[in-house]
Amino acid sequence: MAITPGDVGMFHAWDYVVIALVLLVSTCIGLYYALAGGRQKTAREFLLADRNMNPIPVAMSLVASFISAITVLGTPSEVYRHGTMFWYICFAYIITGIVTSRTFMVIFFEYEITSTNEYLERRFNKPVRYLGTALFFLQMMLYLGIVIYAPALALNAVTGLSLWGSVITIGVVCTFYTTIGGLKAVLWTDVFQVLVMMAGMLSVIIAGTSRMGGFRNVWEIAENRARLDFVHFELDPTVRHTVWGLAIGQSFTWCSSYGVNQAQVQRYLSCGKKSTAQAALAMAIVGMIFVVSVACIVGLVIFANYADCDPYTEGYITAIDQLFPYFVMDLFGDKPGLPGLCTACVFSAALSTVSSGLNSLSAIAGEDIIKSIWPDISETKYTVATKILAVIFGVVAILTTVLASQLGAILQASLSIFGMVGGPLFGLFSLGVFFPCVNSYGAGFGTLIGLATSMWIGIGAMIYPPDSNPPSLSTAMCFVNASVIPDPFVTPIVDTEESYPPIAWLYSISYCWYSGLSWLVCIVFGLLISFATGHNDPSKADVTLHRPIADSFLCCLPDAATDVCRCGVGQGHYPEEDEESIEIKELDVYDEVDAEKHENNLA
């Protein structure tokens, strides 16, 4: 039997104590790594954790970095409102893991880099590197604004926690432990915060399922009310969620995040060895699938509890993203401490993402801007500069919450941003890695055209949002004090034909395809412009800057076929190296770079 929602009350003192303890532990981890080891006195330790991290904390940090509060708040609401089609995004994670480990990770481990944009300068030139820097800044600052604002707004509306108090608390705590503890503090706080996040969501599943008489009842209610939806195989790109859009379209989005995004690449490089980083990524993919599955089940549990009395329709909440904290207060409101634990789950999710973003932003700004202006800056001054940059970006991230308030539902907004900006960024790196004939003109202008296309469609969709046609919500069992009983099955009706211009059909493309579309535009125009301005000769290309598809995915084909697929890069075949020889090669590169740095310091 469904539950009738109502006034769920406010926080108790013990709830604040639990949240404070979670924040205190995160802060103490930062203090520990500020005082332990090398005390974050070098950029290598501050930004890359000395390149000697264990794959398990790195894997958990990879899970925490981009799943975070968007998953905790957005995914249950998505399943509650639209059904379980979103679950298919797990296939995108698997594809992302394979592509990243076989291509981009191999390239980045060829050199001891700190900024991913160093590759763009080696492959093209410095202006293209700065373009990559600008795209990363745009993507991360908008995303961090959502990550901070969305949980603060939801918690404020439901629990009474101060909106700006929550925003400032998340921003200040993240900035503090990231600045003093470096990447090691970020990684280990991520481990702690993932555990808190999972404890909160699992407690909701256990208690919510128990209230409904078992998981079988939850599943049956969801099935009877059209929430178990796994059958959308349409090829129409305007359908909001299809198997192809989520599995293939979102692969481009997540490849931009896990393949070339600085926040994730920094974690790979902190492992020191390619094999260790690949193991960390493999574990992270499994973890991401598990976390998303748990979040989808949370959405089913919430729907089963409110199947006959939707709190959103009844006005108990003002936004669909407030469902999770509202249900927490409804479920645990009379149990002091438990609402605090589940709220700490949301806080932890936000903290993990923001700290990762701040550390990566300071790395990019330091390597791409500070060292360009002061190439001979001393190690000590450079480390201090990166810490100051982390503080500055923390303040800016708090300020961008104002923009985040205008973006609507957080799950779609966050994925839209990663699609609009991440797609062209992924296209830029793809042009460098997979297309040796592309020159710097093609790379730069192709990326800008791809960005313009995705921004045009994405912003147009925000102005003229397409109808997602969600299943109906029921209020049949609600206790209402009204002279007229409303329709118990409510589905919002939007008449768009009169108010939308003819070009609005273009804006109806599913957000799942934003990244793939902008990637394709970037690739096509990058190739066309390169051939129009004098393309590069693939036979003269540096083989270490490219990863032909033949070597990554088509190694089982005959030699003649793979030679053709290499597009003329290098002569003969790529030698097969065993893991030991690769590791020795990497160590030799590290020694050479360290020796060069030592000579520069002496000079």
N, C-alpha and C positions, 0 to 999 in steps of 0.2 A: 504494500500500500504506500502511495506517495505521501510525502510529508508536506504539511501546510506551513509555509514560511511566515515569518513575522518579525517583530523587533528582536534582534539577536543580542542586544546589550553592548557593553563596552568592555575594555580591557580591565583586568585586575592588577594589583601590585605585582603578583608573581609573574605575570606575563611580561611586564617591563623588565623584571629581573632576568628572565631567560634571554630576552633580546640583548640586554646589556652584557650578559655573560658571553654571548656569541661574538659581539663586537669586541669585547675585552680580549678574548682568546685570539682573534685575528690580529689585534694590535700587538699582543705579546709575541706572536710569531714574528712580526716585523721587527720588534725590539731585539729578539733573540738573534736574528740574522744580521742585525746592525752591529751587534757586539761580538758575534762568533766569527770564526774563520778569518778571512782577510778584511772583515769589517767594511765591505763594499767600497774599498779604496781604489779599485781599478774598474775601468769600464767593462772589461771582460767578466769580472765577477758580478757587477751591478746589472748588466744587460744580458749576459749569457750564462750566469751561474757557473762560471769557470769551465763550461763545457764538460761537466762530469756527472750529470744528473742520472739517477736511476730511471728506467723507463716507466715504472709504475706511477710515481707522482706526476711525471710528465703526461702520461695517458689520462690521469684523472683531471689534470689541469686542462688538457685539450677538450675534455668533455664539458668542464665548467665554463670555459671561456666564451663559447657562443651559444650554448643551450640556455643556461641561466634563467633569469626572471622571465624572459620571453616564453620559455617552455612552461614554467610553473604557472604563470597567469594565462598565457595565450592559448596553449594547446588544450587544456580542459574546456575553456570557453568555446574553442573551435569545434571540438567533438560534441559538446552540449548543443550548440546551435546548428551545426551543419552535418554532423555524423562522422563516421570513422574513416572516410576517404583519406584524410590527412596522414593516416598510418603508413600509407605507401611511400612516404618520404624516406623511410628506412632504406629503401632500395637506392635512393640517391646517395645516402651515406656510404653504402658499399661501393658504388661506382667511384665516388670521390676518393675513398681509401686506395683503390687500385690505381687510379690515374695518378694521384699524388705520389705514391710510393715508387711508381715505375718511371716517372718523368721528372717533375719539378724537384722533388727531393734529391734525385741523383745529381741534377745540375747544381743545386745550392751546396751540396757537399763536395763539389769539385774545388771550391775555394773556401777560405776561412772568412766568410763575410759576416757582417753584423746587420746591415740593411739589405733587404731583398732588392732594392733599387740599384745596388751596386752592379747587379747583373745587367740591368738595362743600360748602364753606362758602358760596360764592357762590350755588350752586344751592339748597341747603337751609338749614342753619344750622351753628353751631359744634359742637353735640353729634354731629351726623352726621359732621362732619370728624374728630372724635376717634375715632369708631367706625372710620372708614377707617384712621386711624393705628394703632389697636390691631390690626386685622386684618393690616395690613402687617407690624407687628412680629412677630406670631405666625407668619405664613407664613415670613418671611425667617430668623428665628432657628432654627426647626426645620430649614429647608432647609440653612442653613449648617452646622448640626451634622452632617447627613448628608454634605455635601460634604467636610468636614474628616476625619470619622471613617472613612468607607468606604475611601478610598484608603490611609489609614494602616494600617487593619486588614489589607487585602489584601496590601500590601507587607510588613508585618510577618510574616504567615503564610508568605509564599513566599520572600522575599529575606532575611529576618532583620533588616530595618531596625526599629529600636525603635518600638513603637506610639506611646507618648507622646512620643517624640522627634520622630516625624513630625508628630503633631498639633500640638505646640508650634512646630515649625519653620514649618509652613504658616501657622499663626495669627500668629506673630510677624512673619514676613517680610511677609505681606499687610498687617498693621496698620501696620508701619513705613512702607512706601513709599506706602500710601494716605494716611496721616496727613501726611507731609511733602510729598508731590508732588501731592495732590489728584486731580481727575478726569483731568487731562491725563496724569499718571503712570499712572493706571488704564487709560486708553485705549491708551497706547503699550506698556505691559507686556502688555496683552491681545493686541496685534498680534504681539509677540515670542512669547508663549506659544502662540498659535494655530499659528504656524509650527513650534514645537517639537512640539506635539501631533500635527500632521499628519505631520511627519518620523518620529515614533515609530510611528504606525499604518501608514504606507506602507511602512516598513522591515519591519514584521511581515508585511504582505501579500506583499511581494516575496520575502522569504526563505522564508516558509511555503508559498507557491505553488511556488517552485522545488524545495523539498523533496518536494512531491507530484507533480512532473513536469509542472507547468503548470496554468493556471487551468481548463482544460477538465476535467481529472481532478477538481479540487476541486468543480466544478459537478455532475459526474456522481455523485460520492459523495453529495453533499448531496441530489440528486434521488432516488437509490436508497434513501436512508435517511429519506425523508419530511421533509426540512428545507426543501425548496423548496415553501412553502405560501402560495398567493395566492388561495385559492378560498372563503374564509369570507364569504359574503354574507348570513348569517342575520340576521333582525331581532330575535332573542332577545337581550336586554340582559345575560343572565347568561353568554353566551359570552365568554370572556376577551378575545379579539382578533377583531374582525370588521372588514370594510372600513368599515362605518358607525361603529363605535365609535372607530376610529383616525382616520378622516378627519373625522367630524362631532363625535363626543364629545370628542376631544382638541382640536378647534378652540376649544372653550370654555376648556379649560385654558391653551392657548397665547395666546388673546386676553387672558386675565387677566394673562399674563406680559408679552406684547409690546404690549398695548393700554393697560393702566392701571397696570402695575407701575412703581413709582418708579425702579427701577434702569434700566429701559429708556427710560422717558420722559425721564430726565435726559440720556441720550445723544442723543435726538432734539433736545432743547432746546439741547444744546451746539453743534449745527449752525448755530443762529441763524436759518435760513430754513426754511420748511416744505418747499419744493421740494428743498432739500439733504437734509433729514431723510427725505423720501420716497425719494430716490435711495439713501440709506444703508440704509433698511429693505429696499428691493428687492434690493440686493446681498447683504444679510444673509440673506434668505430663500434665495437661490441657494446661499450658503455653508452654511447649515444643512442643506439637502438634500444637498449634497456630503459634508459631514462625517458625517451619519447614514448615507449610502450606504457610505462608506468603513468605518464601524464595523460595519455589517451584513456587509460582505465579510470583515472581520477575523473575525467570528463563523463564517462559512462555512469560512474557511481553518483555523481552530482545530478545527472539527468534523471536517473532512476528515482532519486529522492524527491525531485521536484517535477516529475512527469505530469502531474495533474494540477500543479499550481506554480507556474513560472514566476519567480521573484522579479525578473526583469520586466515582464508585462505588467505585473502588479505594482511596480514602482518602488519595490524595496531596495533595488539598486538602480543606478542611473546609467551604467555602462556594462556591457556584457563581460568585460574583463575583470569586473569586481566579483564575479561568481565564486572564485576560489576562496578569497578571504571571507566573503559572506557565508559560504558553506562551513568554513572553519569555525566561525563564531556561532553559527547555528548548531553545529555538531558538538563543540567543546566549550560553549559559552559558560556552562556551569561547572567547568573543571579548570580551576586556575592553574596556569602554567602551560597547558596544552595549546591554547590559542597563541601563546607567546612562542612556542616551539614552531608551529606552522608558519607564523609570521616571520620568525627568524629564518625559516626556509626561503622565503621570498627575499629577505634582506641578504642572505648569504649568496643567493643566485645573482643578485645585482652586484654585490661586492666582487665576486669572482670575475665577472665580465669587465667591470670598470677598471679593476686593478690591472688586468691583462692589457686593456686598451691603453692605459696611461704609460705602462712600461714600454709598450711597442711604439707609441707616439714619441716618447722621449728618445728611443733608439733611432727612429727615422729622422727626427729633427737634428739629433746630434751628428749622425753620420752624413746626412745629405745636405745639411745647412751649415752647422757649426764648423765642421771640418772643411767645407768648401770655402768658408770665409777665413778661417784660421787653420790652414793645413798643418802648421808646425806647433799647434797647441800641445802643451804638456799633458801627460796622462792624468795628473792630479787635477788640473784645471778642467780638463774635459769631463772627468767623472763628476765634479761639482756642477758643471754646466748641465749635464744630463739630469741630475737630481733637481736642479732648479726648473728645468723644462717639465719634469713630471709634475711639479707643483703648479706651474702655469697651466698645463693641460687639464689638471684637476679642476681649477677654477673655471676654465672655459667650458668644461663638460657640464658643470653645474649650471652655467648660464644658458647652455643650449637646451635645457629642459623647457624653456619658453617655446621654442620651435616644436618640440616633441608634443606639446599639448594640442597641436593642430592636426595631428596625423591619423587620428581615429584608432581603430582596433590595433593593438600593439603587435600581434603576431603577423598580420598581413603587412603592417607598416614597416616592421623591421625587415622582413623578407623582401619587400618592395625596394627598400633602400639598398640592400645588398645586391639586388638584381639590377637596379638602375646604375649604381656606381661600380659594383663589383664585376658586372659583366664586361664593361669596357676595360677594366683593369686586368681581368683574366684574359681578355682578347689581346691586350698589349703584350703580356708575357707569352701567350701562345704564338703570336707572330714571331717573337724572338726565338722560341725553343723549337717550333715545328716547321717554320717557313724560312729557310736560309736565304732565299732570294729577296726577302723584304728588306728595304733600307730604312733609314731613320725618318725620311719624309712619309713613307707609307705607314710606319708604326705610329708616328705622332698624329698625323691627320686622320688616319683610320680610327684611332682611339677617340679622338674628339668628335668625329661624326657618329660613332657608336654611342658615346655619352649623350650627345644632343638628341639622338633618336630615343634612347631609353628615358631621358628626362622629359621629353615631349609627351611620350605615351604615359609615363608614370604620373606626372603632374596633371595631365588631362584626365586620367582616371580618378584622381582625387577631386577634381572639380565636377566631373560628370561620372560619378561612381556607377558601375554596371550593377544590375540586379542579380544577386547571387542565388535567388530562389531557394531559400532554406526551407526545411520541413516546418510544419506548424508547431506552435507552442500551445500548451493547454493550460487553462485556468479553471477547469471544470469543478475542482474541489476546493477552490479558494473561498474563504469566508469574507464576503464583501458587504459593506453597508451602503448599498445603493438601491434606488427605486427601480432601476433598469438593470437587469442581469446581462452582462456583456456576452458576446459570442465566446464559448469556452475554448474554441480553437482559433488562435489568433496568428495570422501571418501578415506582416506588413506588406502593403500594396503600394508600389511606386509607379506612377504613370510617367514614363520618361519620353514617350513619343512626341508629346506636345512641347516639352521644355528643352529637350536636347537637340543640338544642331546635327546635321547629317554626318559630320565627321566623327561624331561620338562613337560610331561603330568601331573605330580604330582603338578607342580607349577601353573597349570591352574585352580586349585580349587579357587572358588570365595573368595575374602577377607572377605565376609560376614560370612564365616564358620570358619575363623581362630580361633576365640575365642571358639566356640563350639567344634571344633576338639581337640584343646589343652586341654580344660576342660575334654573331654571324655578320652583322653590319660592319663591325671592326675588321674582321678577317677579309671580307670581300673588298672593302675600300682600301684596306692596307695593301692588298695585292695589286689592285688596279693602279693606285697611286705610285707604288714602287715600280711597276713596269712602265708607267708613263714618265717617270723621272730618272730612269736608269737603275734597274734592279741589281742587286749584288750577285756575284758569281758564286754559286754554291760550292764549286770545286775548290775555291780558295777560302772557304769558311773554316773557322776554328772549330774543330769537332767537339771540343769541351763545352762550347756554348750552345750546342744543339742536342736534341734527343729525338732523333727520327722515330716515327711511329713504328717502323719496322723493327727497331731494336727493343721497343717497349712492349709491343703487343702482338707482333707478327713473326716472332722468332722461329715458329714452327714451319714457316714457308720455305720453299727452296731458295738457295743462295741467289739465283738469278732474279727472283721476285723481290727479295729483300733489298738487293742492290738498287733496283728501280725505285723502290719506296723510300730510299734514303735521299732521293732528289739530288744526287751528285755530291753529297757532303762526304768529304774524305775519300780516300782510295782504299779498296779492299774491304775487309770486314772488321768490325769492332772486336778486339780480342776479348775473350772470356776470362775474367779475372776471378780468382777465388776470393773469399771474404778476407782471408788473412793478408793477401797482397794489397787489397784495397785499403784495409786499415793501416798497413805500413805506409802506403802512399799518402794517406791523410795525415798521419803523424809527421811524415817528412815535410809536408806542406806547412803544418803548424810550426815546426822548428824553423823553417826558412823565414816565415813571417815574423816569428818572435825575434830572430836574429836581426832582421831588417829594422824592426821597431827599436831594438837596443842600439843599433848603429845610429839611427835618427836621433835618439835621445842624447847619445854622446856628442853628436854633432851640434 
